Amino acid sequence: MRSRRLGLPAVAAAGGAVYAVGVLSWMVSNGVYFDGDPGSTAAGVGYALGGLWLTAAVPLYLLGRASVASPLLVTALSLASTAFRWAVGTHLHPLTSHLTVWPLLFALAMGAGAVEALLRSGADRLLGVGGLRRLWRRPD
């Protein structure tokens, strides 16, 4: 009998969905709210969920596909920073800010990933160490 394994895109997408729903649920339970207008609410929730999903799914995919870890680290650190600012009260609206500026956080994570990939590829070419490799094997 042939075993069924999930592919990397499916796992990354599922991980992004779990992250998005978990983070948005935490934020809504701690004071983030959306406008009462159904259209505005749908747009706001879609924007927030889509952004949170991207900021987790793409770094997970890059980790499995090319062992690029910095985007996932940047995503985790940005969420940790938001949670810290919320807990300590050093920012007026850290939770809503995190949901609003996700394109910048995503760009920062992708930029870190590009720098990591360039450095590791360069080290591989020059020194023969540190190249990019798959961590996730393709399903049989």
C-alpha positions, 0 to 999 in steps of 0.5 A, a space after each residue: 500500500 502506498 503511503 500518502 504524504 502531504 506536499 510542501 505547498 499544502 503544509 505551508 498553506 495549512 501552517 499559514 492558515 493556522 497562524 492567521 486564524 490563531 493570531 487574528 483570534 488572539 488579537 480580536 479577543 484583546 480589543 481589535 475590532 472591525 467596523 460594523 459595516 458588513 462590507 468594511 468588516 469583510 474587507 478588513 478581515 480579508 486584508 488581515 487574514 490574507 496578510 497574516 497567512 502570507 507572512 507565515 505560509 511563504 516563510 514556511 515554504 521557503 524553509 522547506 524548499 530552500 532551507 532559508 530560515 530568516 523569513 520565519 525568524 523575522 515573522 516570529 520576532 515581529 509577532 513577539 515584538 507586537 505581543 511585548 508592546 501590547 503586554 507592556 503598553 509601550 505602543 498605543 495600538 500594537 495589535 491593529 498596527 501589526 494587522 495594518 502594516 503586514 505588507 511592510 513586515 512581509 517585505 522585511 521578512 522577504 528581504 531578510 530571506 533574499 540576503 540569507 539566500 545570497 550570502 549562503 549561495 555566495 559562500 557555497 560558490 566560494 567556499 563550498 559550504 552553506 548552500 541552499 538545500 531542500 528540507 522537505 522531501 517530495 512525496 513519493 
